Amino acid sequence: MENTEQLQKELTAEVTAAADMKALEELRVAILGKKGRITEMMKGLGAMPAEERKEAGKTLNILKSKVEEALESRKQVLEVQELNAKLADEKIDVTLPVRPEKQGRIHPVSKIFEEVTAIFGEMGFSVAEGPDIEDQFHNFNALNMPANHPARQMQDTFYIPNPDSEDKDDSFVVRTHTSPVQIRTMEKQQPPIRIIAPGRTYRSDYDATHTPMFHQVEGLVIGKDITMAHLKGCLYDFVKAFFELDNIPVRYRPSFFPFTEPSAEMDIGCLKSKNELKIGAGTDWLEILGCGMVHPNVLCAGGIDPDVYQGFAFGVGLDRLAMLKYGIPDLRTFFESDIRWLKHYGFVPLDISSMTGGLSNNGGAAR
């Protein structure tokens, strides 16, 4: 067997001299791969006498471990070097004056916000806002979700301890929906009410279609003699305007939300194939939003008499709308701050969405 101490020095020197990740990987394969140098040496252990095999095996395992440590150490160094080189190469001098070819882009979520606001603004809705950090009354209790209600388990909530109380029920939450804005609006304003509440919401979830922070818009209409027919007509007009189609199939399926009764989920017609999703045509259906008539308990929590007034509410994710309308496959890319992504999916600045001037046709996505 070779002198393992000398071999270790030679291999460690080769690892240290690896100039990049590709060279390092080639070296790893040459040493530890199926036909690698150390691997071949280990294959020869079977021909040795038992006592020699035991000692040689121990020596080779130590050698292998030392080489693996050297490879991992060099890998970390090279990864840092490659990252620094990439950052230096992609560095942008924000103090330079903007050139036409370097013009910024409007984020798709901002564009969808403009489009949704334009559509509902034309219907007479106003925009309402509220705090991102809420108390549990406005985020849960007033929405017919008291403590220990099973509906609270539907949402992965970020809790914030209340410094003035050790009771968990008194802790604050980072809002899980924009529905608290509806309660705050009812507390301040008597019917008739017609608002949308767009904004950031937060839940402990992360995958291709979920992120810890995302955007929602919820709507609320309260008045006398409000019916489910008003809700269906409002949402049908919205999806037609939003997807810019003269006709779009819709259907409503019974569902459950603690703050509405009856509750429903709205689907729109589409055609699904392996590589394409076409809205408005075909025999398939796609869920797009949840809705329903405001629960009497919610009206009472907002200080409104449910024997006199009725209302409807709905909620839809702005990020999901952007993915559907502009063909964006992964929600996580919305929040990665990649300028190349924004150049591809972004929109030309100053082209404001309006019902008269057009929603997405005022310059369009930069693709």
C-alpha positions as CSV (number, residue, x, y, z in Angstrom):
1,M,0.0,0.0,0.0
2,E,1.1,3.5,-0.7
3,N,2.4,5.8,2.0
4,T,-0.9,7.3,3.2
5,E,0.7,10.3,5.0
6,Q,2.5,11.3,1.8
7,L,-0.6,10.6,-0.3
8,Q,-2.7,12.7,2.0
9,K,-0.3,15.7,1.6
10,E,-0.4,15.3,-2.2
11,L,-4.2,15.0,-2.4
12,T,-4.7,17.9,0.0
13,A,-2.4,20.1,-2.1
14,E,-4.3,19.2,-5.2
15,V,-7.6,20.1,-3.5
16,T,-6.2,23.4,-2.3
17,A,-5.0,24.2,-5.8
18,A,-8.5,23.7,-7.4
19,A,-9.3,27.0,-9.1
20,D,-13.1,26.7,-9.4
21,M,-16.1,24.5,-8.5
22,K,-15.8,22.5,-11.7
23,A,-12.2,21.6,-11.1
24,L,-13.0,20.7,-7.5
25,E,-15.8,18.4,-8.6
26,E,-13.5,16.7,-11.1
27,L,-10.9,16.2,-8.4
28,R,-13.5,14.7,-6.0
29,V,-14.6,12.2,-8.6
30,A,-11.0,11.3,-9.4
31,I,-10.3,10.7,-5.7
32,L,-13.5,9.4,-4.2
33,G,-15.6,8.4,-7.2
34,K,-16.5,4.8,-8.2
35,K,-13.1,4.5,-9.9
36,G,-11.4,7.1,-7.7
37,R,-7.9,6.6,-6.3
38,I,-8.9,6.0,-2.7
39,T,-11.9,3.9,-3.8
40,E,-9.5,1.6,-5.8
41,M,-7.3,1.3,-2.8
42,M,-10.2,0.2,-0.6
43,K,-11.1,-2.5,-3.2
44,G,-7.8,-4.1,-2.6
45,L,-8.4,-4.6,1.1
46,G,-10.2,-7.9,0.4
47,A,-7.0,-9.6,-0.7
48,M,-5.1,-8.8,2.5
49,P,-4.8,-11.0,5.6
50,A,-7.3,-10.3,8.3
51,E,-5.0,-8.4,10.7
52,E,-3.4,-6.3,7.9
53,R,-6.9,-5.6,6.4
54,K,-8.1,-4.2,9.7
55,E,-5.2,-1.8,10.1
56,A,-5.2,-0.8,6.5
57,G,-8.9,-0.2,6.5
58,K,-8.6,2.1,9.5
59,T,-5.8,4.0,7.8
60,L,-7.7,4.4,4.6
61,N,-10.9,5.6,6.4
62,I,-8.8,8.2,8.1
63,L,-7.3,9.3,4.8
64,K,-10.7,9.4,3.2
65,S,-12.1,11.6,6.0
66,K,-9.2,14.0,5.8
67,V,-9.6,14.4,2.1
68,E,-13.4,14.9,2.4
69,E,-12.7,17.6,5.0
70,A,-10.3,19.3,2.6
71,L,-12.8,19.1,-0.2
72,E,-15.6,20.6,1.9
73,S,-13.3,23.4,3.2
74,R,-12.2,24.3,-0.4
75,K,-15.8,24.1,-1.6
76,Q,-16.9,26.8,1.0
77,V,-14.0,29.0,-0.1
78,L,-14.8,28.7,-3.8
79,E,-18.6,29.3,-3.2
80,V,-17.8,32.6,-1.4
81,Q,-15.4,33.6,-4.2
82,E,-18.0,32.8,-6.9
83,L,-20.7,34.7,-5.0
84,N,-18.5,37.7,-4.6
85,A,-17.6,37.6,-8.2
86,K,-21.3,37.4,-9.2
87,L,-22.2,40.3,-6.9
88,A,-19.4,42.4,-8.4
89,D,-20.4,41.6,-11.9
90,E,-24.1,42.4,-11.3
91,K,-23.5,45.5,-9.2
92,I,-25.6,48.5,-10.2
93,D,-24.6,52.0,-9.5
94,V,-27.8,53.6,-8.4
95,T,-26.3,57.1,-8.4
96,L,-26.0,57.1,-12.2
97,P,-28.7,58.9,-14.2
98,V,-31.4,56.6,-15.7
99,R,-30.9,55.8,-19.3
100,P,-33.8,54.8,-21.5
101,E,-32.5,51.2,-22.0
102,K,-32.1,51.0,-18.2
103,Q,-35.6,52.3,-17.4
104,G,-37.2,50.6,-14.3
105,R,-40.3,48.4,-14.4
106,I,-43.5,48.3,-12.4
107,H,-43.8,45.1,-10.4
108,P,-46.6,42.8,-11.5
109,V,-48.2,43.0,-8.0
110,S,-48.3,46.8,-8.2
111,K,-49.8,46.5,-11.7
112,I,-52.5,44.1,-10.5
113,F,-53.2,46.5,-7.6
114,E,-53.8,49.3,-10.0
115,E,-56.1,47.1,-12.2
116,V,-58.2,45.8,-9.3
117,T,-58.5,49.4,-7.9
118,A,-59.6,50.7,-11.3
119,I,-62.3,48.1,-11.8
120,F,-63.8,48.4,-8.3
121,G,-63.4,52.1,-8.4
122,E,-65.6,52.2,-11.5
123,M,-68.2,50.2,-9.4
124,G,-68.2,52.8,-6.7
125,F,-65.9,51.1,-4.2
126,S,-63.4,53.1,-2.1
127,V,-60.1,51.8,-0.8
128,A,-59.7,51.2,2.9
129,E,-56.5,50.4,4.8
130,G,-55.6,49.0,8.3
131,P,-52.5,48.0,10.3
132,D,-50.4,45.0,9.5
133,I,-50.1,44.1,13.2
134,E,-53.5,43.4,14.6
135,D,-55.1,42.4,18.0
136,Q,-56.9,39.1,18.1
137,F,-60.3,40.7,18.3
138,H,-60.1,42.3,14.9
139,N,-58.2,39.5,13.3
140,F,-60.2,36.6,14.7
141,N,-62.9,37.2,17.3
142,A,-64.9,39.9,15.5
143,L,-64.8,37.6,12.4
144,N,-66.7,34.9,14.2
145,M,-63.6,33.0,15.3
146,P,-63.4,33.2,19.1
147,A,-60.7,31.5,21.1
148,N,-60.3,27.8,20.4
149,H,-62.5,28.0,17.4
150,P,-61.4,25.3,14.9
151,A,-61.3,27.8,12.1
152,R,-58.2,29.4,13.7
153,Q,-56.3,26.1,12.9
154,M,-56.9,26.8,9.2
155,Q,-54.4,29.6,9.3
156,D,-50.7,29.4,10.2
157,T,-50.5,32.5,12.2
158,F,-47.4,34.6,13.3
159,Y,-48.1,35.6,16.9
160,I,-46.4,38.6,18.6
161,P,-46.2,38.6,22.5
162,N,-48.0,41.4,24.3
163,P,-45.5,43.0,26.6
164,D,-48.3,44.0,28.9
165,S,-49.8,40.5,29.3
166,E,-48.7,36.9,29.7
167,D,-52.0,35.6,28.4
168,K,-51.6,34.1,24.9
169,D,-55.1,35.3,24.0
170,D,-53.9,38.9,24.5
171,S,-51.0,38.5,22.1
172,F,-50.9,40.4,18.8
173,V,-50.8,38.8,15.4
174,V,-49.4,39.8,12.0
175,R,-52.7,39.8,10.2
176,T,-53.6,36.6,8.3
177,H,-56.0,38.4,6.0
178,T,-57.2,41.9,5.3
179,S,-60.6,41.2,6.8
180,P,-59.8,43.2,10.0
181,V,-60.0,46.3,7.8
182,Q,-63.7,45.4,7.2
183,I,-64.4,45.3,11.0
184,R,-62.5,48.6,11.5
185,T,-64.5,50.2,8.7
186,M,-67.8,49.1,10.2
187,E,-66.8,50.5,13.6
188,K,-66.2,53.9,12.0
189,Q,-68.8,54.1,9.3
190,Q,-72.5,53.3,9.2
191,P,-74.0,51.7,6.0
192,P,-74.1,52.0,3.1
193,I,-70.6,50.7,2.9
194,R,-68.7,49.7,-0.2
195,I,-65.0,49.2,0.2
196,I,-62.1,47.1,-1.0
197,A,-59.2,46.4,1.4
198,P,-56.0,45.5,-0.5
199,G,-52.7,44.9,1.4
200,R,-50.1,42.6,2.7
201,T,-51.0,39.5,4.7
202,Y,-48.8,37.0,6.5
203,R,-48.9,33.2,7.1
204,S,-46.3,30.7,8.0
205,D,-46.2,28.9,4.7
206,Y,-43.6,28.6,1.8
207,D,-43.7,26.8,-1.5
208,A,-44.3,27.4,-5.2
209,T,-47.8,28.8,-4.6
210,H,-47.5,30.1,-1.0
211,T,-45.2,32.6,0.7
212,P,-44.9,33.9,4.3
213,M,-46.0,37.4,3.0
214,F,-48.5,37.8,0.2
215,H,-51.0,40.3,-1.0
216,Q,-54.8,40.1,-0.8
217,V,-57.7,42.3,-1.7
218,E,-61.0,41.9,0.1
219,G,-64.3,43.6,-0.6
220,L,-67.3,44.5,1.6
221,V,-70.7,45.8,0.7
222,I,-73.3,46.5,3.3
223,G,-76.7,48.0,2.9
224,K,-80.4,47.3,3.0
225,D,-81.8,44.4,0.9
226,I,-78.3,43.2,-0.3
227,T,-78.6,39.7,-1.7
228,M,-76.4,36.9,-3.1
229,A,-77.5,38.1,-6.6
230,H,-75.7,41.4,-6.0
231,L,-72.6,39.5,-5.0
232,K,-72.7,37.3,-8.1
233,G,-73.3,40.2,-10.4
234,C,-70.4,42.2,-8.9
235,L,-67.9,39.4,-9.1
236,Y,-68.9,38.4,-12.6
237,D,-68.4,42.0,-13.8
238,F,-65.0,42.0,-12.0
239,V,-63.6,38.8,-13.6
240,K,-64.8,39.9,-17.1
241,A,-63.1,43.3,-16.7
242,F,-60.0,41.9,-15.1
243,F,-59.3,39.2,-17.7
244,E,-60.5,41.5,-20.4
245,L,-63.0,39.0,-21.9
246,D,-66.5,39.7,-23.1
247,N,-67.8,36.4,-21.8
248,I,-66.3,34.1,-19.2
249,P,-68.0,31.0,-17.6
250,V,-68.4,31.2,-13.8
251,R,-69.8,28.9,-11.2
252,Y,-70.2,29.0,-7.4
253,R,-69.5,26.0,-5.1
254,P,-70.7,25.8,-1.5
255,S,-67.9,26.3,1.0
256,F,-67.2,27.3,4.6
257,F,-65.8,30.6,5.9
258,P,-66.6,31.5,9.6
259,F,-67.3,35.1,8.7
260,T,-69.8,34.5,5.9
261,E,-73.1,32.5,5.7
262,P,-73.8,31.2,3.1
263,S,-70.2,30.9,1.8
264,A,-69.1,30.0,-1.7
265,E,-66.0,29.6,-3.8
266,M,-66.0,31.1,-7.3
267,D,-64.6,29.2,-10.2
268,I,-63.9,30.5,-13.7
269,G,-63.9,28.5,-17.0
270,C,-60.6,27.6,-18.5
271,L,-58.8,25.1,-20.7
272,K,-55.9,23.3,-19.0
273,S,-53.2,21.5,-21.0
274,K,-49.7,20.3,-20.2
275,N,-48.1,23.6,-21.2
276,E,-50.9,26.1,-21.1
277,L,-53.7,27.5,-19.1
278,K,-56.3,29.5,-21.2
279,I,-58.8,31.5,-19.2
280,G,-62.4,31.7,-20.5
281,A,-62.6,28.7,-22.8
282,G,-62.8,25.0,-22.4
283,T,-64.3,22.4,-20.1
284,D,-62.1,22.9,-17.1
285,W,-62.6,25.0,-14.0
286,L,-60.2,27.1,-11.9
287,E,-60.9,28.3,-8.3
288,I,-60.2,32.0,-8.1
289,L,-61.7,33.5,-4.9
290,G,-63.9,33.0,-1.8
291,C,-67.1,34.9,-1.0
292,G,-70.4,34.9,0.8
293,M,-73.0,36.9,2.7
294,V,-71.6,38.6,5.8
295,H,-72.4,36.5,8.9
296,P,-74.8,38.3,11.4
297,N,-72.3,37.8,14.2
298,V,-69.7,39.8,12.2
299,L,-72.2,42.6,11.6
300,C,-72.9,42.7,15.3
301,A,-69.1,42.8,16.1
302,G,-68.8,45.8,13.8
303,G,-71.7,47.6,15.5
304,I,-74.2,47.1,12.7
305,D,-77.8,45.8,13.2
306,P,-78.1,42.5,11.2
307,D,-81.9,42.8,11.3
308,V,-81.7,46.0,9.3
309,Y,-78.7,45.5,7.1
310,Q,-77.2,42.7,5.1
311,G,-74.0,42.5,3.1
312,F,-71.6,40.4,1.1
313,A,-67.8,40.0,1.2
314,F,-65.1,38.4,-1.0
315,G,-61.4,37.9,-1.0
316,V,-58.8,37.1,-3.6
317,G,-55.0,36.9,-3.7
318,L,-53.4,39.7,-5.8
319,D,-50.3,37.5,-6.4
320,R,-52.5,34.7,-7.6
321,L,-54.3,37.0,-10.0
322,A,-50.9,38.2,-11.4
323,M,-49.8,34.5,-11.9
324,L,-52.9,33.7,-13.8
325,K,-53.1,36.8,-15.9
326,Y,-49.4,37.1,-16.8
327,G,-48.3,33.5,-16.8
328,I,-45.9,33.6,-13.9
329,P,-45.2,30.0,-12.7
330,D,-43.7,30.4,-9.2
331,L,-45.0,32.7,-6.5
332,R,-41.6,32.8,-4.7
333,T,-40.0,34.7,-7.5
334,F,-42.2,37.7,-6.7
335,F,-40.1,38.4,-3.7
336,E,-36.6,37.6,-4.8
337,S,-35.7,41.1,-6.0
338,D,-34.2,39.8,-9.2
339,I,-33.9,42.7,-11.7
340,R,-33.8,40.3,-14.6
341,W,-37.1,38.8,-13.5
342,L,-38.6,42.2,-13.2
343,K,-37.4,43.3,-16.6
344,H,-39.2,40.2,-18.1
345,Y,-42.4,40.4,-16.2
346,G,-42.5,44.1,-15.2
347,F,-44.5,46.9,-16.8
348,V,-43.5,50.2,-18.3
349,P,-43.7,53.0,-15.8
350,L,-46.4,55.8,-15.9
351,D,-48.8,53.7,-17.9
352,I,-51.6,53.9,-15.4
353,S,-54.4,51.3,-15.5
354,S,-57.9,52.6,-16.0
355,M,-61.2,51.3,-17.3
356,T,-61.3,54.0,-20.1
357,G,-57.6,53.8,-21.1
358,G,-57.3,50.0,-20.7
359,L,-56.0,47.8,-17.9
360,S,-53.0,45.8,-19.2
361,N,-52.8,47.2,-22.7
362,N,-51.1,50.6,-21.8
363,G,-47.7,49.4,-22.6
364,G,-48.1,45.8,-21.5
365,A,-45.6,43.5,-19.7
366,A,-42.0,43.9,-20.8
367,R,-41.7,40.5,-22.3
